[in-house]
Amino acid sequence: MSNNPKLLSLKSNNINYAKDFVCTLLFSLIITSQAQNEKVKLEYDKKTGIVATETAPVFKVLEEKSAQLSSAKDYTIQNLDGKNLIVLAWNDFGGAR
């Protein structure tokens, strides 16, 4: 056995890192398993564009024809106050090969 203080401190640092890693891994596994157990049912009303949970409306989806391409559609996700959050451009390439 060596009584070299540098060697002993390296071993204790590695043990501390390993303990931290294992604790972080366990914590992340617990959090992800809890998140997967909580499912929320969403309902979409095509007339109003509102997406709602069982208890309250969440956001609004606006569907428009794209200004750039006639075959494409633009989807705008808005909060309930009308502020744009996300704009998605969708183009269906159907049977393109």
Secondary structure as GFF3:
##gff-version 3
##sequence-region A 1 97
A	DSSP	alpha_helix	5	37	.	.	.	ID=ss1
A	DSSP	beta_strand	43	44	.	.	.	ID=ss2
A	DSSP	beta_strand	50	52	.	.	.	ID=ss3
A	DSSP	beta_strand	57	65	.	.	.	ID=ss4
A	DSSP	beta_strand	72	78	.	.	.	ID=ss5
A	DSSP	beta_strand	84	91	.	.	.	ID=ss6
###
